[in-house]
Structures are given as C-alpha cells and as structure tokens.
Amino acid sequence: MKGRLGDLAVGTAGDIAGTVVDPRQGLGKLRSVVTVRALVAGAAGLAVGFLLARSVRRG
C-alpha cells in the first residue's frame, strides 16, 4: 500500500510539472489521474501532517 501511494504521489507530481510545460495537455492528464480516492488520500495526508506539526509545536 505504501509503495502504491508513493507511486501515485510521484505520478501526480509529474503531471503537475507537465502542466507547467504544456498547460492544455497537462490539465487533461491531471483531470484523468485525480480521482475521489486520490483527493481523499491527499486530504487525509494534509490533516495528519497538520496534526503532527501542531503536536510538535506545542511540545
């Protein structure tokens, strides 16, 4: 599972970088890659990162 999540993150980062080079094609690829599952995983990652940073800051 961990490897698949890493692959998803790297692939999405590559698509975002491609969007800078060729916006039309990059946005099309990005739309096809981003799914509800990826958005939920990203939101969960942001929430966990926020909570970890908050706990470190208070400690």
C-alpha distance matrix in Angstrom:
0.0 3.8 5.5 5.2 6.3 8.7 9.9 10.6 12.4 14.4 15.3 16.6 18.4 20.0 21.1 22.6 24.4 25.7 27.1 29.3 30.7 31.2 30.8 31.5 29.0 26.4 26.6 26.4 23.2 21.7 22.8 21.2 17.8 17.7 16.8 17.1 13.3 13.2 16.2 15.0 11.9 14.5 17.0 14.9 14.2 18.0 19.0 17.2 18.6 22.0 22.1 21.3 23.9 26.3 26.1 26.6 29.5 31.2 30.8
3.8 0.0 3.8 5.5 5.2 6.3 8.7 10.0 10.7 12.4 14.3 15.5 16.6 18.4 20.1 21.2 22.6 24.4 25.9 27.7 29.2 30.1 29.9 31.0 28.7 25.7 26.2 26.5 23.2 21.5 23.1 21.9 18.2 18.1 17.8 18.2 14.6 13.5 16.3 15.4 11.8 13.6 16.3 14.2 12.6 16.2 17.6 15.4 16.2 19.8 20.1 18.8 21.2 24.0 23.7 23.9 26.8 28.7 28.2
5.5 3.8 0.0 3.8 5.4 5.1 6.2 8.6 9.8 10.5 12.1 14.1 15.2 16.4 18.3 19.9 21.0 22.4 24.3 26.2 27.3 28.2 28.4 29.4 26.7 24.0 24.9 25.0 21.4 20.3 22.2 20.7 17.1 17.7 17.9 19.0 15.7 14.2 17.4 17.2 13.7 15.1 18.3 16.8 15.0 18.4 20.3 18.4 18.8 22.4 23.1 21.7 23.8 26.7 26.8 26.5 29.3 31.5 31.1
5.2 5.5 3.8 0.0 3.8 5.3 5.0 6.1 8.6 9.8 10.4 12.1 14.1 15.2 16.3 18.2 19.8 20.8 22.4 24.8 25.9 26.3 26.3 26.9 24.2 21.7 22.3 22.1 18.6 17.5 19.1 17.4 13.8 14.5 14.4 15.8 12.5 11.2 14.7 14.8 11.7 13.4 16.7 15.7 14.4 17.8 19.7 18.5 19.2 22.5 23.5 22.7 24.7 27.4 27.8 28.0 30.5 32.7 32.6
6.3 5.2 5.4 3.8 0.0 3.8 5.4 5.0 6.2 8.6 9.8 10.5 12.2 14.2 15.3 16.4 18.3 19.8 21.0 23.2 24.8 25.4 24.9 25.9 23.7 20.7 21.0 21.3 18.1 16.3 17.9 16.9 13.1 12.9 13.1 14.0 10.8 8.9 12.0 12.0 8.5 9.9 13.2 12.3 10.7 14.0 16.1 15.0 15.5 18.8 20.0 19.3 21.2 23.9 24.5 24.7 27.1 29.3 29.5
8.7 6.3 5.1 5.3 3.8 0.0 3.8 5.4 5.0 6.1 8.5 9.8 10.5 12.2 14.2 15.2 16.4 18.2 19.9 21.6 23.0 24.1 24.1 25.4 23.1 20.0 20.9 21.6 18.2 16.5 18.8 18.0 14.2 14.5 15.5 16.9 14.0 11.5 14.3 14.8 11.3 11.6 15.1 14.4 12.0 14.9 17.5 16.1 15.8 19.3 20.8 19.6 21.0 24.1 24.7 24.4 26.7 29.3 29.3
9.9 8.7 6.2 5.0 5.4 3.8 0.0 3.8 5.4 5.2 6.0 8.5 9.8 10.5 12.2 14.1 15.2 16.3 18.3 20.3 21.3 22.0 22.3 23.3 20.6 17.9 19.1 19.2 15.6 14.7 17.0 15.7 12.0 13.2 14.5 16.6 14.0 11.6 14.8 15.9 12.9 13.3 17.0 16.8 14.9 17.5 20.3 19.4 19.1 22.4 24.1 23.1 24.4 27.5 28.3 28.0 30.2 32.8 32.9
10.6 10.0 8.6 6.1 5.0 5.4 3.8 0.0 3.8 5.5 5.1 6.0 8.5 9.8 10.5 12.2 14.2 15.2 16.5 18.9 20.2 20.6 20.3 21.1 18.7 15.9 16.4 16.6 13.2 11.7 13.8 12.7 8.9 9.6 10.8 13.0 10.8 8.0 11.2 12.7 10.1 10.3 14.1 14.5 13.0 15.4 18.2 17.9 17.9 20.8 22.7 22.3 23.5 26.3 27.5 27.6 29.5 32.0 32.5
12.4 10.7 9.8 8.6 6.2 5.0 5.4 3.8 0.0 3.8 5.5 5.2 6.1 8.6 9.9 10.5 12.2 14.1 15.3 17.1 18.9 19.8 19.4 20.9 18.9 15.6 16.2 17.3 14.1 12.0 14.5 14.4 10.7 10.6 12.5 14.2 12.4 8.9 11.1 12.8 10.0 9.0 12.8 13.4 11.1 13.0 16.2 16.0 15.3 18.2 20.4 19.8 20.6 23.6 25.0 24.8 26.5 29.2 29.8
14.4 12.4 10.5 9.8 8.6 6.1 5.2 5.5 3.8 0.0 3.8 5.5 5.0 6.1 8.6 9.8 10.5 12.2 14.2 15.7 16.9 18.2 18.5 20.2 17.9 14.7 16.2 17.2 13.8 12.4 15.6 15.2 11.7 12.7 15.1 17.4 15.7 12.3 14.6 16.6 13.8 12.7 16.4 17.1 14.6 16.3 19.7 19.2 18.1 21.1 23.4 22.5 22.9 26.1 27.5 26.9 28.6 31.6 32.0
15.3 14.3 12.1 10.4 9.8 8.5 6.0 5.1 5.5 3.8 0.0 3.8 5.4 5.1 6.3 8.7 9.8 10.5 12.4 14.7 15.6 16.1 16.4 17.5 14.8 12.0 13.5 14.0 10.4 9.6 12.6 11.8 8.6 10.4 13.0 15.9 14.6 11.5 14.0 16.4 14.3 13.4 17.2 18.3 16.4 18.1 21.4 21.4 20.6 23.4 25.8 25.3 25.8 28.8 30.3 30.0 31.5 34.4 35.1
16.6 15.5 14.1 12.1 10.5 9.8 8.5 6.0 5.2 5.5 3.8 0.0 3.8 5.3 5.0 6.2 8.6 9.7 10.5 12.9 14.6 15.0 14.5 15.7 13.8 10.4 11.1 12.2 9.2 7.1 10.2 10.5 7.2 7.9 11.0 13.7 13.0 9.5 11.2 14.1 12.5 11.0 14.5 16.2 14.6 15.6 19.0 19.6 18.8 21.1 23.8 23.7 24.0 26.7 28.7 28.5 29.7 32.6 33.6
18.4 16.6 15.2 14.1 12.2 10.5 9.8 8.5 6.1 5.0 5.4 3.8 0.0 3.8 5.4 5.1 6.2 8.6 9.8 11.1 13.0 14.3 14.2 16.3 14.6 11.0 12.3 14.2 11.5 9.5 13.0 13.8 10.9 11.3 14.5 16.9 16.2 12.5 13.7 16.5 14.5 12.3 15.7 17.4 15.1 15.6 19.3 19.8 18.2 20.5 23.5 23.0 22.8 25.8 27.8 27.2 28.2 31.4 32.3
20.0 18.4 16.4 15.2 14.2 12.2 10.5 9.8 8.6 6.1 5.1 5.3 3.8 0.0 3.8 5.4 5.0 6.1 8.6 10.1 10.9 12.1 12.9 14.7 12.5 9.4 11.7 13.1 10.1 9.4 13.2 13.4 11.1 12.6 15.9 18.9 18.3 14.8 16.4 19.4 17.5 15.7 19.1 20.9 18.7 19.4 23.1 23.4 21.9 24.3 27.2 26.6 26.4 29.5 31.5 30.8 31.8 35.0 35.9
21.1 20.1 18.3 16.3 15.3 14.2 12.2 10.5 9.9 8.6 6.3 5.0 5.4 3.8 0.0 3.8 5.4 4.9 6.2 9.0 10.0 10.1 10.1 11.5 9.4 6.0 8.0 9.4 6.6 5.9 9.7 10.2 8.5 10.1 13.7 16.9 17.0 13.7 15.0 18.3 17.2 15.4 18.6 20.8 19.2 19.7 23.2 24.1 22.9 24.9 27.9 27.9 27.7 30.5 32.7 32.3 33.2 36.3 37.4
22.6 21.2 19.9 18.2 16.4 15.2 14.1 12.2 10.5 9.8 8.7 6.2 5.1 5.4 3.8 0.0 3.8 5.3 5.0 6.9 9.2 10.0 9.3 11.6 10.6 6.9 8.0 10.7 9.0 7.0 10.5 12.3 10.6 11.0 14.7 17.3 17.8 14.2 14.6 18.0 17.1 14.5 17.3 19.9 18.1 17.9 21.6 22.8 21.2 22.8 26.1 26.1 25.6 28.2 30.7 30.3 30.8 33.9 35.3
24.4 22.6 21.0 19.8 18.3 16.4 15.2 14.2 12.2 10.5 9.8 8.6 6.2 5.0 5.4 3.8 0.0 3.8 5.3 5.4 7.0 9.0 9.6 12.5 11.3 8.0 10.4 12.9 11.2 10.2 13.8 15.2 13.7 14.5 18.2 21.0 21.1 17.5 18.1 21.4 20.1 17.5 20.4 22.8 20.6 20.4 24.1 25.0 23.0 24.8 28.1 27.7 26.9 29.8 32.2 31.4 31.9 35.2 36.4
25.7 24.4 22.4 20.8 19.8 18.2 16.3 15.2 14.1 12.2 10.5 9.7 8.6 6.1 4.9 5.3 3.8 0.0 3.8 5.3 5.2 6.1 7.4 9.6 8.0 5.2 8.5 10.5 8.9 9.2 12.7 13.7 12.9 14.5 18.2 21.3 21.8 18.5 19.3 22.8 21.8 19.6 22.5 25.0 23.1 23.1 26.8 27.8 26.2 28.0 31.2 31.0 30.3 33.2 35.6 34.9 35.4 38.7 40.0
27.1 25.9 24.3 22.4 21.0 19.9 18.3 16.5 15.3 14.2 12.4 10.5 9.8 8.6 6.2 5.0 5.3 3.8 0.0 3.8 5.4 5.2 4.4 7.2 7.0 3.9 5.9 8.9 8.5 8.0 11.0 13.0 12.8 13.6 17.4 20.2 21.3 18.1 18.3 21.9 21.5 19.0 21.5 24.4 22.9 22.4 26.0 27.5 25.9 27.2 30.6 30.8 30.0 32.5 35.2 34.8 35.0 38.2 39.8
29.3 27.7 26.2 24.8 23.2 21.6 20.3 18.9 17.1 15.7 14.7 12.9 11.1 10.1 9.0 6.9 5.4 5.3 3.8 0.0 3.8 5.8 5.8 9.5 9.9 7.5 9.4 12.5 12.3 11.7 14.6 16.7 16.3 16.9 20.7 23.3 24.3 20.8 20.8 24.3 23.7 20.9 23.2 26.1 24.2 23.4 27.0 28.5 26.4 27.6 31.2 31.2 29.9 32.5 35.3 34.5 34.5 37.8 39.5
30.7 29.2 27.3 25.9 24.8 23.0 21.3 20.2 18.9 16.9 15.6 14.6 13.0 10.9 10.0 9.2 7.0 5.2 5.4 3.8 0.0 3.8 6.3 9.3 9.1 7.8 10.7 13.0 12.7 13.2 16.1 17.7 17.5 18.8 22.6 25.6 26.4 23.1 23.5 27.1 26.3 23.7 26.3 29.0 27.1 26.6 30.3 31.5 29.5 31.0 34.4 34.3 33.1 35.9 38.5 37.6 37.8 41.1 42.6
31.2 30.1 28.2 26.3 25.4 24.1 22.0 20.6 19.8 18.2 16.1 15.0 14.3 12.1 10.1 10.0 9.0 6.1 5.2 5.8 3.8 0.0 3.8 5.8 5.8 5.8 8.4 10.2 10.7 11.7 14.1 15.6 16.3 17.7 21.3 24.5 25.7 22.7 23.0 26.8 26.4 24.1 26.6 29.5 28.0 27.6 31.2 32.6 31.0 32.3 35.8 35.9 35.0 37.5 40.3 39.7 39.9 43.1 44.7
30.8 29.9 28.4 26.3 24.9 24.1 22.3 20.3 19.4 18.5 16.4 14.5 14.2 12.9 10.1 9.3 9.6 7.4 4.4 5.8 6.3 3.8 0.0 3.8 5.7 5.0 5.9 8.5 9.9 10.1 11.9 14.2 15.1 15.9 19.4 22.2 23.9 21.0 20.9 24.6 24.7 22.3 24.4 27.6 26.4 25.7 29.1 31.0 29.5 30.5 34.0 34.5 33.5 35.8 38.7 38.4 38.4 41.5 43.3
31.5 31.0 29.4 26.9 25.9 25.4 23.3 21.1 20.9 20.2 17.5 15.7 16.3 14.7 11.5 11.6 12.5 9.6 7.2 9.5 9.3 5.8 3.8 0.0 3.8 5.5 5.5 6.4 8.9 10.1 10.9 12.8 14.6 15.7 18.9 21.9 23.8 21.4 21.4 25.2 25.6 23.6 25.6 28.8 28.1 27.6 30.8 32.8 31.7 32.7 36.0 36.7 36.1 38.2 41.0 41.0 41.1 44.1 45.9
29.0 28.7 26.7 24.2 23.7 23.1 20.6 18.7 18.9 17.9 14.8 13.8 14.6 12.5 9.4 10.6 11.3 8.0 7.0 9.9 9.1 5.8 5.7 3.8 0.0 3.8 5.6 5.2 6.3 8.6 10.0 10.9 12.5 14.4 17.6 20.9 22.4 20.0 20.6 24.3 24.4 22.7 25.2 28.1 27.2 27.2 30.5 32.1 31.1 32.6 35.8 36.2 35.8 38.2 40.8 40.7 41.1 44.1 45.7
26.4 25.7 24.0 21.7 20.7 20.0 17.9 15.9 15.6 14.7 12.0 10.4 11.0 9.4 6.0 6.9 8.0 5.2 3.9 7.5 7.8 5.8 5.0 5.5 3.8 0.0 3.8 5.4 5.2 6.0 8.6 10.0 10.6 12.1 15.6 18.8 20.1 17.2 17.8 21.5 21.3 19.4 22.0 24.8 23.7 23.7 27.0 28.6 27.4 28.9 32.1 32.5 32.1 34.5 37.1 36.9 37.4 40.4 41.9
26.6 26.2 24.9 22.3 21.0 20.9 19.1 16.4 16.2 16.2 13.5 11.1 12.3 11.7 8.0 8.0 10.4 8.5 5.9 9.4 10.7 8.4 5.9 5.5 5.6 3.8 0.0 3.8 5.4 4.9 6.1 8.6 9.8 10.4 13.7 16.6 18.5 16.0 15.9 19.7 20.1 18.2 20.3 23.4 22.8 22.5 25.6 27.6 26.7 27.9 31.0 31.8 31.4 33.6 36.3 36.5 36.7 39.6 41.4
26.4 26.5 25.0 22.1 21.3 21.6 19.2 16.6 17.3 17.2 14.0 12.2 14.2 13.1 9.4 10.7 12.9 10.5 8.9 12.5 13.0 10.2 8.5 6.4 5.2 5.4 3.8 0.0 3.8 5.5 5.3 6.4 8.8 10.3 13.1 16.3 18.1 16.2 16.7 20.3 20.8 19.6 21.8 24.6 24.4 24.5 27.5 29.3 28.9 30.2 33.1 34.0 33.9 36.0 38.6 38.9 39.4 42.1 43.8
23.2 23.2 21.4 18.6 18.1 18.2 15.6 13.2 14.1 13.8 10.4 9.2 11.5 10.1 6.6 9.0 11.2 8.9 8.5 12.3 12.7 10.7 9.9 8.9 6.3 5.2 5.4 3.8 0.0 3.8 5.4 5.2 6.2 8.7 11.7 15.3 16.4 14.1 15.3 18.9 18.8 17.7 20.4 22.9 22.3 22.9 26.0 27.4 26.9 28.7 31.5 32.0 32.2 34.5 36.8 37.0 37.9 40.6 42.0
21.7 21.5 20.3 17.5 16.3 16.5 14.7 11.7 12.0 12.4 9.6 7.1 9.5 9.4 5.9 7.0 10.2 9.2 8.0 11.7 13.2 11.7 10.1 10.1 8.6 6.0 4.9 5.5 3.8 0.0 3.8 5.4 5.2 6.0 9.6 12.8 14.1 11.4 12.1 15.8 15.8 14.4 16.9 19.6 19.1 19.4 22.5 24.1 23.6 25.1 28.0 28.7 28.8 31.0 33.4 33.7 34.4 37.1 38.6
22.8 23.1 22.2 19.1 17.9 18.8 17.0 13.8 14.5 15.6 12.6 10.2 13.0 13.2 9.7 10.5 13.8 12.7 11.0 14.6 16.1 14.1 11.9 10.9 10.0 8.6 6.1 5.3 5.4 3.8 0.0 3.8 5.5 5.5 8.1 11.1 13.2 11.4 11.6 15.2 16.1 15.1 17.1 19.9 20.1 20.4 23.0 25.0 24.9 26.2 28.9 30.0 30.3 32.1 34.6 35.3 35.9 38.4 40.1
21.2 21.9 20.7 17.4 16.9 18.0 15.7 12.7 14.4 15.2 11.8 10.5 13.8 13.4 10.2 12.3 15.2 13.7 13.0 16.7 17.7 15.6 14.2 12.8 10.9 10.0 8.6 6.4 5.2 5.4 3.8 0.0 3.8 5.8 7.6 11.1 12.6 11.3 12.6 15.8 16.3 16.1 18.4 20.7 21.0 21.9 24.4 26.0 26.2 27.9 30.3 31.2 31.9 33.9 36.0 36.7 37.7 40.1 41.6
17.8 18.2 17.1 13.8 13.1 14.2 12.0 8.9 10.7 11.7 8.6 7.2 10.9 11.1 8.5 10.6 13.7 12.9 12.8 16.3 17.5 16.3 15.1 14.6 12.5 10.6 9.8 8.8 6.2 5.2 5.5 3.8 0.0 3.8 6.2 9.9 10.4 8.4 10.4 13.5 13.3 13.1 15.9 17.9 17.7 19.0 21.7 22.9 23.1 25.0 27.3 28.0 28.8 31.0 32.9 33.5 34.7 37.1 38.4
17.7 18.1 17.7 14.5 12.9 14.5 13.2 9.6 10.6 12.7 10.4 7.9 11.3 12.6 10.1 11.0 14.5 14.5 13.6 16.9 18.8 17.7 15.9 15.7 14.4 12.1 10.4 10.3 8.7 6.0 5.5 5.8 3.8 0.0 3.8 6.9 8.1 6.0 6.9 10.3 10.8 10.3 12.6 15.0 15.2 16.2 18.6 20.2 20.6 22.1 24.5 25.5 26.3 28.2 30.2 31.1 32.1 34.4 35.9
16.8 17.8 17.9 14.4 13.1 15.5 14.5 10.8 12.5 15.1 13.0 11.0 14.5 15.9 13.7 14.7 18.2 18.2 17.4 20.7 22.6 21.3 19.4 18.9 17.6 15.6 13.7 13.1 11.7 9.6 8.1 7.6 6.2 3.8 0.0 3.8 5.3 5.1 6.3 8.6 9.9 10.6 12.3 14.2 15.3 16.6 18.4 20.0 21.0 22.5 24.4 25.7 26.9 28.5 30.3 31.6 32.8 34.7 36.2
17.1 18.2 19.0 15.8 14.0 16.9 16.6 13.0 14.2 17.4 15.9 13.7 16.9 18.9 16.9 17.3 21.0 21.3 20.2 23.3 25.6 24.5 22.2 21.9 20.9 18.8 16.6 16.3 15.3 12.8 11.1 11.1 9.9 6.9 3.8 0.0 3.8 5.5 5.1 6.1 8.6 9.8 10.5 12.2 14.1 15.3 16.4 18.2 19.8 21.0 22.5 24.2 25.6 26.8 28.6 30.2 31.4 33.0 34.5
13.3 14.6 15.7 12.5 10.8 14.0 14.0 10.8 12.4 15.7 14.6 13.0 16.2 18.3 17.0 17.8 21.1 21.8 21.3 24.3 26.4 25.7 23.9 23.8 22.4 20.1 18.5 18.1 16.4 14.1 13.2 12.6 10.4 8.1 5.3 3.8 0.0 3.8 5.5 5.2 6.1 8.6 9.9 10.5 12.2 14.3 15.3 16.4 18.2 19.9 21.1 22.4 24.2 25.6 27.0 28.5 30.1 31.7 32.9
13.2 13.5 14.2 11.2 8.9 11.5 11.6 8.0 8.9 12.3 11.5 9.5 12.5 14.8 13.7 14.2 17.5 18.5 18.1 20.8 23.1 22.7 21.0 21.4 20.0 17.2 16.0 16.2 14.1 11.4 11.4 11.3 8.4 6.0 5.1 5.5 3.8 0.0 3.8 5.5 5.0 6.1 8.5 9.8 10.4 12.2 14.2 15.2 16.3 18.2 19.9 20.9 22.3 24.1 25.7 26.8 28.3 30.2 31.4
16.2 16.3 17.4 14.7 12.0 14.3 14.8 11.2 11.1 14.6 14.0 11.2 13.7 16.4 15.0 14.6 18.1 19.3 18.3 20.8 23.5 23.0 20.9 21.4 20.6 17.8 15.9 16.7 15.3 12.1 11.6 12.6 10.4 6.9 6.3 5.1 5.5 3.8 0.0 3.8 5.4 5.0 6.1 8.5 9.8 10.5 12.2 14.2 15.2 16.4 18.3 19.9 20.9 22.4 24.3 25.7 26.7 28.6 30.2
15.0 15.4 17.2 14.8 12.0 14.8 15.9 12.7 12.8 16.6 16.4 14.1 16.5 19.4 18.3 18.0 21.4 22.8 21.9 24.3 27.1 26.8 24.6 25.2 24.3 21.5 19.7 20.3 18.9 15.8 15.2 15.8 13.5 10.3 8.6 6.1 5.2 5.5 3.8 0.0 3.8 5.4 5.1 6.0 8.5 9.9 10.5 12.2 14.1 15.2 16.5 18.2 19.8 20.9 22.5 24.3 25.6 27.0 28.5
11.9 11.8 13.7 11.7 8.5 11.3 12.9 10.1 10.0 13.8 14.3 12.5 14.5 17.5 17.2 17.1 20.1 21.8 21.5 23.7 26.3 26.4 24.7 25.6 24.4 21.3 20.1 20.8 18.8 15.8 16.1 16.3 13.3 10.8 9.9 8.6 6.1 5.0 5.4 3.8 0.0 3.8 5.5 5.1 6.1 8.6 9.9 10.5 12.1 14.1 15.4 16.4 18.2 19.8 21.1 22.4 24.1 25.8 26.9
14.5 13.6 15.1 13.4 9.9 11.6 13.3 10.3 9.0 12.7 13.4 11.0 12.3 15.7 15.4 14.5 17.5 19.6 19.0 20.9 23.7 24.1 22.3 23.6 22.7 19.4 18.2 19.6 17.7 14.4 15.1 16.1 13.1 10.3 10.6 9.8 8.6 6.1 5.0 5.4 3.8 0.0 3.8 5.4 5.0 6.2 8.6 9.9 10.5 12.2 14.3 15.3 16.3 18.2 20.0 21.0 22.3 24.4 25.7
17.0 16.3 18.3 16.7 13.2 15.1 17.0 14.1 12.8 16.4 17.2 14.5 15.7 19.1 18.6 17.3 20.4 22.5 21.5 23.2 26.3 26.6 24.4 25.6 25.2 22.0 20.3 21.8 20.4 16.9 17.1 18.4 15.9 12.6 12.3 10.5 9.9 8.5 6.1 5.1 5.5 3.8 0.0 3.8 5.4 5.1 6.2 8.7 9.8 10.5 12.3 14.2 15.3 16.4 18.4 20.0 20.9 22.6 24.3
14.9 14.2 16.8 15.7 12.3 14.4 16.8 14.5 13.4 17.1 18.3 16.2 17.4 20.9 20.8 19.9 22.8 25.0 24.4 26.1 29.0 29.5 27.6 28.8 28.1 24.8 23.4 24.6 22.9 19.6 19.9 20.7 17.9 15.0 14.2 12.2 10.5 9.8 8.5 6.0 5.1 5.4 3.8 0.0 3.8 5.4 5.1 6.2 8.5 9.8 10.6 12.2 14.2 15.2 16.5 18.3 19.9 21.2 22.5
14.2 12.6 15.0 14.4 10.7 12.0 14.9 13.0 11.1 14.6 16.4 14.6 15.1 18.7 19.2 18.1 20.6 23.1 22.9 24.2 27.1 28.0 26.4 28.1 27.2 23.7 22.8 24.4 22.3 19.1 20.1 21.0 17.7 15.2 15.3 14.1 12.2 10.4 9.8 8.5 6.1 5.0 5.4 3.8 0.0 3.8 5.4 5.2 6.0 8.5 9.9 10.5 12.1 14.1 15.4 16.4 18.1 20.0 21.1
18.0 16.2 18.4 17.8 14.0 14.9 17.5 15.4 13.0 16.3 18.1 15.6 15.6 19.4 19.7 17.9 20.4 23.1 22.4 23.4 26.6 27.6 25.7 27.6 27.2 23.7 22.5 24.5 22.9 19.4 20.4 21.9 19.0 16.2 16.6 15.3 14.3 12.2 10.5 9.9 8.6 6.2 5.1 5.4 3.8 0.0 3.8 5.5 5.1 6.0 8.6 9.9 10.4 12.0 14.2 15.3 16.2 18.3 19.9
19.0 17.6 20.3 19.7 16.1 17.5 20.3 18.2 16.2 19.7 21.4 19.0 19.3 23.1 23.2 21.6 24.1 26.8 26.0 27.0 30.3 31.2 29.1 30.8 30.5 27.0 25.6 27.5 26.0 22.5 23.0 24.4 21.7 18.6 18.4 16.4 15.3 14.2 12.2 10.5 9.9 8.6 6.2 5.1 5.4 3.8 0.0 3.8 5.4 5.1 6.2 8.6 9.9 10.5 12.3 14.3 15.3 16.6 18.3
17.2 15.4 18.4 18.5 15.0 16.1 19.4 17.9 16.0 19.2 21.4 19.6 19.8 23.4 24.1 22.8 25.0 27.8 27.5 28.5 31.5 32.6 31.0 32.8 32.1 28.6 27.6 29.3 27.4 24.1 25.0 26.0 22.9 20.2 20.0 18.2 16.4 15.2 14.2 12.2 10.5 9.9 8.7 6.2 5.2 5.5 3.8 0.0 3.8 5.4 5.1 6.1 8.6 9.8 10.6 12.3 14.1 15.5 16.5
18.6 16.2 18.8 19.2 15.5 15.8 19.1 17.9 15.3 18.1 20.6 18.8 18.2 21.9 22.9 21.2 23.0 26.2 25.9 26.4 29.5 31.0 29.5 31.7 31.1 27.4 26.7 28.9 26.9 23.6 24.9 26.2 23.1 20.6 21.0 19.8 18.2 16.3 15.2 14.1 12.1 10.5 9.8 8.5 6.0 5.1 5.4 3.8 0.0 3.8 5.5 5.1 6.1 8.4 9.9 10.6 12.1 14.3 15.3
22.0 19.8 22.4 22.5 18.8 19.3 22.4 20.8 18.2 21.1 23.4 21.1 20.5 24.3 24.9 22.8 24.8 28.0 27.2 27.6 31.0 32.3 30.5 32.7 32.6 28.9 27.9 30.2 28.7 25.1 26.2 27.9 25.0 22.1 22.5 21.0 19.9 18.2 16.4 15.2 14.1 12.2 10.5 9.8 8.5 6.0 5.1 5.4 3.8 0.0 3.8 5.5 5.2 6.0 8.6 10.0 10.5 12.3 14.2
22.1 20.1 23.1 23.5 20.0 20.8 24.1 22.7 20.4 23.4 25.8 23.8 23.5 27.2 27.9 26.1 28.1 31.2 30.6 31.2 34.4 35.8 34.0 36.0 35.8 32.1 31.0 33.1 31.5 28.0 28.9 30.3 27.3 24.5 24.4 22.5 21.1 19.9 18.3 16.5 15.4 14.3 12.3 10.6 9.9 8.6 6.2 5.1 5.5 3.8 0.0 3.8 5.5 5.0 6.1 8.6 9.8 10.7 12.2
21.3 18.8 21.7 22.7 19.3 19.6 23.1 22.3 19.8 22.5 25.3 23.7 23.0 26.6 27.9 26.1 27.7 31.0 30.8 31.2 34.3 35.9 34.5 36.7 36.2 32.5 31.8 34.0 32.0 28.7 30.0 31.2 28.0 25.5 25.7 24.2 22.4 20.9 19.9 18.2 16.4 15.3 14.2 12.2 10.5 9.9 8.6 6.1 5.1 5.5 3.8 0.0 3.8 5.4 5.2 6.2 8.5 10.0 10.6
23.9 21.2 23.8 24.7 21.2 21.0 24.4 23.5 20.6 22.9 25.8 24.0 22.8 26.4 27.7 25.6 26.9 30.3 30.0 29.9 33.1 35.0 33.5 36.1 35.8 32.1 31.4 33.9 32.2 28.8 30.3 31.9 28.8 26.3 26.9 25.6 24.2 22.3 20.9 19.8 18.2 16.3 15.3 14.2 12.1 10.4 9.9 8.6 6.1 5.2 5.5 3.8 0.0 3.8 5.5 5.2 6.1 8.7 9.9
26.3 24.0 26.7 27.4 23.9 24.1 27.5 26.3 23.6 26.1 28.8 26.7 25.8 29.5 30.5 28.2 29.8 33.2 32.5 32.5 35.9 37.5 35.8 38.2 38.2 34.5 33.6 36.0 34.5 31.0 32.1 33.9 31.0 28.2 28.5 26.8 25.6 24.1 22.4 20.9 19.8 18.2 16.4 15.2 14.1 12.0 10.5 9.8 8.4 6.0 5.0 5.4 3.8 0.0 3.8 5.5 5.1 6.3 8.6
26.1 23.7 26.8 27.8 24.5 24.7 28.3 27.5 25.0 27.5 30.3 28.7 27.8 31.5 32.7 30.7 32.2 35.6 35.2 35.3 38.5 40.3 38.7 41.0 40.8 37.1 36.3 38.6 36.8 33.4 34.6 36.0 32.9 30.2 30.3 28.6 27.0 25.7 24.3 22.5 21.1 20.0 18.4 16.5 15.4 14.2 12.3 10.6 9.9 8.6 6.1 5.2 5.5 3.8 0.0 3.8 5.4 5.2 6.1
26.6 23.9 26.5 28.0 24.7 24.4 28.0 27.6 24.8 26.9 30.0 28.5 27.2 30.8 32.3 30.3 31.4 34.9 34.8 34.5 37.6 39.7 38.4 41.0 40.7 36.9 36.5 38.9 37.0 33.7 35.3 36.7 33.5 31.1 31.6 30.2 28.5 26.8 25.7 24.3 22.4 21.0 20.0 18.3 16.4 15.3 14.3 12.3 10.6 10.0 8.6 6.2 5.2 5.5 3.8 0.0 3.8 5.5 5.1
29.5 26.8 29.3 30.5 27.1 26.7 30.2 29.5 26.5 28.6 31.5 29.7 28.2 31.8 33.2 30.8 31.9 35.4 35.0 34.5 37.8 39.9 38.4 41.1 41.1 37.4 36.7 39.4 37.9 34.4 35.9 37.7 34.7 32.1 32.8 31.4 30.1 28.3 26.7 25.6 24.1 22.3 20.9 19.9 18.1 16.2 15.3 14.1 12.1 10.5 9.8 8.5 6.1 5.1 5.4 3.8 0.0 3.8 5.6
31.2 28.7 31.5 32.7 29.3 29.3 32.8 32.0 29.2 31.6 34.4 32.6 31.4 35.0 36.3 33.9 35.2 38.7 38.2 37.8 41.1 43.1 41.5 44.1 44.1 40.4 39.6 42.1 40.6 37.1 38.4 40.1 37.1 34.4 34.7 33.0 31.7 30.2 28.6 27.0 25.8 24.4 22.6 21.2 20.0 18.3 16.6 15.5 14.3 12.3 10.7 10.0 8.7 6.3 5.2 5.5 3.8 0.0 3.8
30.8 28.2 31.1 32.6 29.5 29.3 32.9 32.5 29.8 32.0 35.1 33.6 32.3 35.9 37.4 35.3 36.4 40.0 39.8 39.5 42.6 44.7 43.3 45.9 45.7 41.9 41.4 43.8 42.0 38.6 40.1 41.6 38.4 35.9 36.2 34.5 32.9 31.4 30.2 28.5 26.9 25.7 24.3 22.5 21.1 19.9 18.3 16.5 15.3 14.2 12.2 10.6 9.9 8.6 6.1 5.1 5.6 3.8 0.0
